[in-house]
Amino acid sequence: MTAVVHHEIPQQRLLVTEIPGPRSVALQARKTQAVSNGVGVTLPIYVVRAGGGVLIDADGNSFIDMGSGIAVTTVGNANPDVVRAVQEQVADFTHTCFMVTPYAGYVEVCEALNRVTPGDHEKRSALLNSGAEAIENAVKIARSYTRRQAVVVLEHGYHGRTNLTMGMTAKSMPYKHSFGPFAPEVYRVPASYPFRDRGLKGPEMAEIATTRIDREIGAENVAAIVMEPILGEGGFIVPSPGYYKAMADYAKANGIVFVADEIQSGFCRTGDWFASEFEDVVPDLITTAKGIADGMPLAAVTGRAEIMDAVHPGGLGGTYGGNPVACAAALAAIDWMERNDAPALARQIESVMIPRLRELALQFPAIGDIRGRGAMIAIELVKPGTMDPNTELAAALNKYCHQHGVVTLTTGTYGNVFRFLPPLTMPLPLLEEALGILQQGFEEATR
């Protein structure tokens, strides 16, 4: 089953110039003069149109999109249903500030979030602008509810680029380097990283983590445990079975708010509506962004009514949070996901990718691990015969894919993980073609 989305853009990989082409080169020169050097660019092609599984640049090159803007355009870039909803809303009004004069769209998005997120308990939601903002507000809510201060996060975790979320994020470069000091009362414990855990099982890793909490922080001082069900920027690390649930159970037993950071893994990306569902975990709070609105800036915190309502009136909000145009996009995207069984589409992508990547692993011993679920898949690259990260190969493969018309992304604490986040509207022939380019890249890089 492939979702039928009608785009005027041909669904093909097509290269008509060098990469980047002359128009993109000219735009990149302007970027250098106008934009802060701190804003990096992975692939300096300047996009003018996108849809389905392709991006088209200013020079007319058409690229297979294996990144979805980092898990954002889950229902396809410029999905026609989303475009119509946005156009209609823009024609009515673009902003009022919900905290001044409210509107139905904000309420309707909160109702939808309360319905589709895990658990059948009474819930409340608050809308914000970005994933980092959602994490910040989840921490605020947890502290208000528990009257505690400590926040526990995981090794290899990523939660954003604000001061608090940088402190919660594990990796220094490029996220934290030279930007401190960071917010206090943030503590890091071991994650489950099956490829590097020397055979330890999920519950065993959870016991190591919770023992650290007991001895070094004190469970009675912890407001929240904040963790990604699948670690994103840390390397698409899928915890060993039992780890995630054990951490949630520990939080519940100790009056700690368990916060699932589903900013990258949520909204059908992993083959479930939310990755927490895989182990039947019902978080106290869940943070969402990225795939919620198909490219419009929107984020949310959703959770148990008694926790969400612990904050005093006026304690949550922001001028742009729950912007009406973004809300219209979210409602259209969620409706599309429900009508098209988006989790099944993600599982179909997995069924194509995992066997093909396993075939590559037999041919190329630098592939140390294949992991992920749904349309959130990764390979970890090592120096053959060792566990040493092969960052150089990851960079070479990335460059090869870019030069041959496939948008790919690397990630991981060691920079040696190739991650794949295709839109759920990706035509399967294009997906196969992208994997073929990856194979050619391996052949070229290991020749």
VEXLO-610326 format. One record per residue (C-alpha): residue in one letter; y, x, z. Coordinates in steps of 0.1 Angstrom, whole numbers, padded with zeros to 4 digits, always signed. Each point is the difference from the previous one (the first is absolute). Last residue first. Layout:
VEXLO-610326
AYXZ ...
END
This chain:
VEXLO-610326
R+0002+0371-0032 T+0008-0017+0033 A+0034-0013-0008 E-0008-0011-0035 E-0032-0017+0009 F+0015-0016+0030 G+0030-0013-0021 Q-0024-0013-0026 Q-0017-0020+0027 L+0033-0014+0012 I+0008-0010-0036 G-0033-0019-0001 L+0009-0017+0033 A+0032-0012-0015 E-0019-0013-0030 E-0024-0020+0022 L+0030-0016+0018 L+0016-0007-0034 P-0032-0018-0011 L+0000-0019+0033 P+0034-0015-0006 M+0020+0006+0032 T+0012-0033+0015 L-0010+0011+0035 P+0025+0028-0003 P-0015+0034+0002 L+0002+0019+0033 F-0020+0033-0005 R+0004+0029+0024 F-0008+0037-0007 V-0003+0019+0032 N+0007+0037+0005 G+0035-0001+0015 Y-0013+0013+0033 T+0011-0030+0020 G-0009-0022-0029 T+0017-0012-0032 T-0001+0004-0037 L+0012-0026-0025 T-0009-0009-0036 V+0020-0014-0029 V-0022+0004-0031 G+0015+0010-0034 H-0016+0034-0008 Q+0027+0022+0015 H-0001-0020+0032 C-0038+0002+0002 Y+0001+0038-0005 K+0028+0005+0026 N-0020-0020+0026 L-0031+0020-0008 A+0018+0033+0005 A+0015-0012+0033 A-0033-0011+0013 L-0016+0032-0011 E+0026+0021+0019 T-0004-0021+0031 N-0037+0008+0003 P-0005-0007+0037 D-0027+0023+0015 M-0032-0018+0009 T-0020+0025-0019 G-0026+0004-0027 P+0025-0009-0027 K+0036+0002+0011 V+0008-0035+0011 L+0015-0031-0016 E+0000-0033+0017 I-0004-0031-0022 A+0018-0032+0006 I-0002-0038-0005 M+0023-0029+0010 A-0008-0026-0026 G-0030-0014+0020 R-0011+0024+0027 G+0005+0037+0006 R-0020+0032-0002 I-0014+0027-0022 D-0005+0034+0017 G-0003+0037-0009 I+0009-0002-0037 A+0002+0037-0007 P-0037-0001-0009 F+0009-0014-0035 Q-0029-0015-0020 L-0017-0020+0027 A+0034-0009+0014 L+0010-0014-0034 E-0029-0024+0000 R+0010-0011+0035 L+0035-0006-0013 R-0014-0023-0027 P-0021-0019+0025 I+0030-0004+0023 M+0025-0011-0026 V-0016-0029-0018 S-0013-0019+0031 E+0033+0009+0018 I+0020-0017-0027 Q-0022-0031+0004 R+0005+0000+0037 A+0038+0000-0005 L-0004-0030-0024 A-0021-0018+0026 P+0027+0005+0026 A+0025-0015-0025 D-0017-0033-0003 N+0023-0011-0028 R+0015-0031+0016 E+0004+0016+0034 M+0015+0033-0013 W+0023-0019-0023 D+0013-0022+0029 I+0006+0032+0021 A+0020+0015-0029 A+0020-0031-0006 L+0009-0004+0037 A+0008+0037+0003 A+0023-0001-0030 A+0019-0030+0013 C+0003+0018+0034 A+0014+0031-0017 V+0027-0021-0017 P+0008-0018+0033 N+0004+0033+0019 G-0024+0000+0030 G+0018+0028+0018 Y+0033+0008-0018 T+0024-0002+0029 G-0025+0009+0027 G-0023-0018+0024 L-0016+0002+0034 G+0016+0000+0035 G+0023-0029-0009 P-0020-0024+0022 H-0019+0020+0027 V-0033+0016-0009 A-0032-0015+0016 D-0004-0024-0029 M-0019+0024-0021 I-0024+0007+0028 E-0006-0036+0010 A-0003-0010-0036 R-0026+0025-0009 G+0010+0020-0030 T+0018+0006-0032 V+0025+0028-0007 A+0014+0000-0035 A+0013+0019-0030 L+0020-0008-0031 P+0017+0020-0027 M-0010-0016-0034 G-0027+0019-0018 D-0029-0024-0001 A+0010-0019+0032 I-0026+0007+0027 G-0016+0030-0017 K+0023+0026+0017 A+0007-0016+0034 T-0022-0011+0029 T-0003+0006+0037 I-0027-0018+0021 L+0003-0008+0036 D-0027-0010+0025 P-0026+0012-0025 V-0031-0021-0008 V-0028+0024-0008 D-0029-0014-0020 E-0011+0035-0011 F+0010-0005-0037 E+0027-0025+0011 S+0023+0028+0011 A+0004+0010-0037 F+0020-0032-0007 W-0005-0025-0027 D-0033+0016-0006 G-0010+0021-0030 T+0021+0029+0011 R+0034-0008-0017 C-0003-0038+0008 F+0035-0002+0017 G-0003+0029+0025 S-0011+0036-0003 Q+0034+0017-0005 I+0021-0018+0027 E-0031-0011+0020 D+0012+0018+0031 A-0022-0018+0025 V+0016-0003+0034 F-0021-0004+0032 V+0022-0010+0029 I-0015+0017+0032 G-0012-0022+0029 N-0028+0025+0008 A-0030-0019-0012 K+0018-0012-0031 A+0010+0036-0010 Y-0035+0013+0006 D-0014-0028-0022 A+0024+0009-0028 M-0010+0037+0002 A-0037-0009+0000 K+0006-0022-0031 Y+0016+0028-0019 Y-0026+0025+0009 G-0031-0022-0006 P-0008+0010-0035 S+0014+0035-0008 P+0037-0001-0008 V+0011-0002-0037 I+0024+0028-0007 F+0022-0007-0029 G+0015+0035+0004 G+0025+0001+0028 E+0024-0018-0022 G-0021-0031+0004 L-0023-0001+0030 I-0023-0030-0004 P+0002-0025+0029 E+0034+0015+0006 M+0009+0005+0037 V+0025-0009+0027 I-0013-0001+0036 A+0027-0018+0019 A+0017-0002+0034 V-0019+0028+0017 N+0009+0008+0037 E-0030-0018+0016 A-0023+0019-0024 G+0010+0033+0016 I+0016+0027-0022 E-0021+0032+0001 R-0032-0011+0018 D-0004-0036-0011 I+0014+0005-0035 R-0021+0031-0006 T-0031-0019+0011 T+0010-0027-0025 A+0000+0025-0029 I-0032+0017+0009 E-0017-0034+0006 A+0013-0011-0034 M-0016+0030-0017 E-0033-0009+0016 P+0003-0036-0010 G+0006+0011-0036 K-0029+0024-0003 L+0003+0038+0003 G-0017+0017-0029 R+0022+0031-0002 D+0032-0021+0000 R+0014+0014-0032 F-0012-0024-0027 P-0001-0028+0026 Y+0036+0002+0011 S+0003-0021+0031 A+0034+0005+0015 P+0008+0023+0029 V+0029-0010+0024 R+0037+0003-0005 Y+0026-0010+0026 V+0035-0015-0005 E+0022-0003+0032 P+0030+0017-0015 A+0019-0006-0032 F+0003+0031-0022 P+0020+0032+0002 G-0003+0006-0028 F+0007+0000-0038 S-0008+0036-0010 H-0035-0009-0014 K-0009-0036+0008 Y-0011-0017-0033 P-0004+0028-0025 M-0017+0018+0016 S-0009-0009+0036 K-0030-0023-0002 A-0008-0021+0030 T+0023-0030-0001 M+0009-0017+0033 G+0030+0023+0005 M+0010-0006-0036 T-0003-0037+0009 L+0025+0002+0028 N+0025+0020-0020 T-0004-0020-0031 R-0023+0014-0027 G-0031-0022+0002 H-0034-0007+0017 Y-0025+0026-0011 G-0031+0010+0020 H-0020+0032-0005 E-0005+0002+0038 L+0004-0034+0015 V+0026-0020+0019 V+0006-0010+0036 V+0033-0014+0012 A+0012+0003+0036 Q+0027-0022+0013 R-0013-0029+0021 R+0017-0033+0008 T-0030-0016-0018 Y+0018-0026-0021 S+0032+0018-0006 R-0018+0033-0007 A-0023-0017-0025 I+0029-0018-0017 K+0020+0033-0003 V-0031+0018-0013 A-0006-0027-0026 N+0037+0002-0009 E-0002+0037-0008 I-0032-0005-0020 A+0016-0028-0021 E+0031+0021-0006 A-0022+0029-0012 G-0017-0024-0024 S+0033-0012-0015 N+0025-0029+0000 L-0008-0024+0028 L-0016-0034+0006 A-0011-0013+0034 S-0033-0018+0005 R-0016-0024+0026 K-0036-0008+0007 E-0022-0025+0017 H-0036+0012-0001 D-0022-0003-0031 G-0004+0037-0005 P+0006+0024-0029 T+0032-0004-0021 V+0000-0028-0027 R+0015-0029+0020 N+0026+0017+0021 L+0011+0019-0030 A+0004-0032-0021 E+0020-0017+0028 C+0022+0030+0003 V+0006+0000-0038 E+0008-0037+0002 V+0025+0005+0028 Y+0018+0027-0020 G+0000-0022-0031 A+0014-0030+0018 Y+0035+0014+0006 P+0020+0012+0030 T+0038+0002+0005 V+0010+0028+0023 M-0032+0017+0011 F-0015-0006-0034 C+0027+0021-0017 T+0016-0020-0028 H-0014+0018-0031 T-0009-0004-0037 F+0007-0036-0007 D-0012-0027-0025 A-0002+0020-0032 V-0016+0029+0018 Q-0026-0023+0014 E-0011-0013-0034 Q-0001+0035-0015 V-0021+0013+0030 A-0025-0028-0003 R-0003+0005-0038 V-0005+0037+0004 V-0026-0005+0027 D-0021-0023-0023 P+0005+0024-0029 N-0013+0030+0019 A+0027+0026-0005 N-0024+0028+0010 G-0034-0013+0008 V-0013-0020+0029 T-0003+0031+0022 T+0034+0013-0010 V+0006+0018+0033 A-0030+0022+0006 I+0019+0033-0004 G+0021-0011-0030 S-0032-0015-0014 G-0016+0034+0000 M-0026+0001-0028 D+0025-0011-0027 I-0013+0009-0035 F+0030+0014-0018 S+0018-0012-0032 N+0024+0025-0016 G+0031-0016-0017 D+0025+0027+0009 A+0016-0020+0028 D-0034-0005+0017 I-0025-0028-0002 L-0023-0007+0030 V-0034-0015-0004 G-0027-0020+0018 G+0014-0035-0003 G+0038+0004-0004 A+0027+0026-0002 R+0032+0007-0018 V+0028+0026+0000 V-0016+0028+0021 Y+0015+0034+0002 I-0026+0027-0002 P+0006+0027+0027 L-0035-0001+0016 T+0000+0007+0037 V+0037-0004+0007 G+0017+0013+0032 V+0029-0015+0018 G+0012+0029+0022 N+0018+0014-0030 S+0025-0028+0005 V+0007-0020-0032 A+0029+0005-0024 Q-0002+0034-0016 T-0038+0003+0001 K-0004-0036-0011 R+0022+0007-0030 A-0024+0028-0010 Q-0029-0023+0006 L+0016-0026-0024 A+0002+0027-0027 V-0036+0010+0005 S-0010-0037-0001 R+0018-0004-0033 P-0016+0032-0014 G-0036-0009+0009 P-0017+0010+0033 I-0027+0004-0012 E+0002+0009-0036 T+0005-0029-0023 V-0019-0029-0015 L-0027-0005+0026 L-0017-0034+0002 R-0023-0014+0026 Q-0005-0037-0007 Q+0005-0035+0014 P+0026-0011-0026 I+0031-0013+0019 E+0007-0037-0007 H-0020-0008+0031 H-0023-0029+0006 V-0019+0004+0033 V-0036-0010+0000 A-0017+0014+0030 T-0032+0018-0009 M-0034-0013+0010 
END
